[in-house]
Amino acid sequence: MKQLMLGNEAIARGAWEAGVTVSAAYPGTPSTEISEFISNYKEIDAEWSVNEKVAFEIAIGASIAGARALVAMKHVGLNVAMDPLMSISYPGVTGGLVAIVADDPGQHSSQNEQDTRWLAIAAKVPVLEPSDSAECKEFVKRAFELSETFDTPVIIRLTTRVAHSQSLVTLGDRNDIPLKPFDKQHGKYIVAPAYARRRRVVAEERLGKLKQFTETTDLNSVEMNDTSIGIIASGICYQYAKEVFPDASFVKLGMVYPLPQKKITEFVKACKKVYVIEEVESIFELQIKSWGLSVTGSDLFPRIGELSSRIIRQKITGTAPELLTLGSDVTIPIRPPVMCPGCHHRGPFYILRKLKLRVSGDIGCYTLAASPPLEAMHTSICMGASIGMAFGFEKARGKEFASQSVAVIGDSTFWHSGLTGLVDIVYNKGYTTVIILDNSITAMTGHQNNPSTGMRLNGSPAPALDIKKVVEAIGIRRVVEVDAYDLKELERVIKEEVSAPEPSVIITKQPCLLIKGIDRPGNAFSVDPQKCTGCRACRVIGCPAISFVNKKAVIESSLCVGCGICADICSFGAISENDEGMDA
Ligand SMILES: Cc1ncc(C[n+]2csc(CCOP(=O)(O)OP(=O)(O)O)c2C)c(N)n1
């Protein structure tokens, strides 16, 4: 049977067919759906882990215990999981161990454009890269075989276009793989230097064997056609190039590390002109050039952002077809992302802006507070960094600076990697105030459960960890919970806590309004044009329901969810809640 599937859905299907029994992941675009699809297969124990490092460690443990295990994450997640990856590379595996890492060329939803192939090379771990959904499924199965044959973790590199595009997949049956024995294996899994030195040798020997394998495997195919143009590509770049030059000769790389040096050398020699087409970094090109071969790559194709059929055609032929347009003269206004109407993150940032505090922010929906009109965040670097960085501010500028600055972090991000920063503040006697925005969900990536939501990946009930109790348990004495909509109380508490001569934690609470079953806070609000002075004070919260017509504020009732923040801000009493049934 054939089915149209997203790349991520096909990865999940591949895991099921491959007999995987354990899967662990932390959400991150463009990888998130992999685990959501996997959770539909009852044979697989699938979890949202607290972060990528833990997810990787769970998969390693499951592999050593004899199961086939899969771990999934976005590209920057691999940075968090780099220690377990580097450390399991020498020991290898028992049951197959496959990591799916989804890169984001073009930075659609990411802080950088890093290329997982570099990290895999550093870890001496083989990498497969599928170019469509059918290959996503097949490559997962092949990766498990490879992992067990060569005693190595295997990485599958995806990119956004493959993870999020649909194509046909032929479904297969599940291959139930019995657990392998779990024993000590003479220190294989003890990386103390005496054992690890021996495994270093084994890892090099393994790489040698993989170099032979990559020459003969059908994962790497050569298509000899017109030899005036030769193209070396993998993943979506292969699809783009094939669309533009169907008659050219190709090396299609499915195993992208290690590369088939002999195969590529013969190909380059047989073609008149060879283009290496790859997204993000020049990793193929550098290796191929280091073998003394002449190819064209980064001197022609941009290294920044995604490639496309159009870019490839334009760069090679010098011409490209006109871009398709909507055939309309209407210019569509640019609409930058904004917080949803009624988002409870708005209130705390309004107050932080009002109090002119320096805000060490983090990554989540609340990062939108950095953009106009709120502009209430000074920094946002990587997940969990807000707390350590705010403590860094304090160290650099003196303790009194702690009364002028705060760290702000979401609930999922706090569990992911914020908690250790807070432990550091307690241990090293900081004063910094931390605001945890608890909206009871991992909203940014599409509403995944996390340790405080009371539910697991498959929606089954779980113990809901109490952020307040955890924070108190590590020694924070000043912990305050505040209703995120209560601006007066927020202002009072923030002022009090930043001036306290010890660290404090403020937990703002209100569930994300997009969580199923959550009621809107109230009726829609409207503006009395007689009272509105057009001062635009309400504009600063950046609510999409508020606009200005004839210099007066207007609230679009179909967008307003009744949070009332704008009414609290208005000094002229011009905004009030509609009566029951008045709003759309
Ligand atoms: C290392 C890493 N893993 C995953 C992500 C993807 N990601 C960005 S923010 C976020 C979680 C946001 O949740 P939360 O902190 O609860 O804030 P919310 O969006 O709910 O306001 C995730 C998973 C990332 N950017 N970096």
The ligand as a MOL file (V3000), in Angstrom:
LIG
                    3D

  0  0  0     0  0            999 V3000
M  V30 BEGIN CTAB
M  V30 COUNTS 26 27 0 0 0
M  V30 BEGIN ATOM
M  V30 1 C 18.2620 23.2840 21.9610 0
M  V30 2 C 16.9210 23.6310 21.4350 0
M  V30 3 N 15.9530 22.7090 21.4470 0
M  V30 4 C 14.7180 23.0050 20.9860 0
M  V30 5 C 14.4460 24.2540 20.4900 0
M  V30 6 C 13.0740 24.5740 19.9560 0
M  V30 7 N 12.3280 25.3950 20.9250 0 CHG=1
M  V30 8 C 12.3860 26.7260 20.9100 0
M  V30 9 S 11.5760 27.4120 22.1800 0
M  V30 10 C 11.0700 25.9460 22.7560 0
M  V30 11 C 10.2320 25.7780 23.9880 0
M  V30 12 C 9.3850 26.9280 24.3420 0
M  V30 13 O 8.5300 26.5560 25.3790 0
M  V30 14 P 8.3900 27.4150 26.6900 0
M  V30 15 O 9.7120 27.7150 27.2780 0
M  V30 16 O 7.4240 26.7210 27.5710 0
M  V30 17 O 7.7930 28.7930 26.1500 0
M  V30 18 P 6.4260 29.0830 25.3700 0
M  V30 19 O 6.7150 28.9810 23.9150 0
M  V30 20 O 5.4000 28.1010 25.8500 0
M  V30 21 O 6.0750 30.4740 25.7350 0
M  V30 22 C 11.5630 24.9330 21.9620 0
M  V30 23 C 11.2670 23.5310 22.1980 0
M  V30 24 C 15.5130 25.1900 20.4820 0
M  V30 25 N 15.3700 26.4250 19.9980 0
M  V30 26 N 16.7130 24.8580 20.9570 0
M  V30 END ATOM
M  V30 BEGIN BOND
M  V30 1 1 1 2
M  V30 2 1 2 3
M  V30 3 2 2 26
M  V30 4 2 3 4
M  V30 5 1 4 5
M  V30 6 1 5 6
M  V30 7 2 5 24
M  V30 8 1 6 7
M  V30 9 2 7 8
M  V30 10 1 7 22
M  V30 11 1 8 9
M  V30 12 1 9 10
M  V30 13 1 10 11
M  V30 14 2 10 22
M  V30 15 1 11 12
M  V30 16 1 12 13
M  V30 17 1 13 14
M  V30 18 2 14 15
M  V30 19 1 14 16
M  V30 20 1 14 17
M  V30 21 1 17 18
M  V30 22 2 18 19
M  V30 23 1 18 20
M  V30 24 1 18 21
M  V30 25 1 22 23
M  V30 26 1 24 25
M  V30 27 1 24 26
M  V30 END BOND
M  V30 END CTAB
M  END
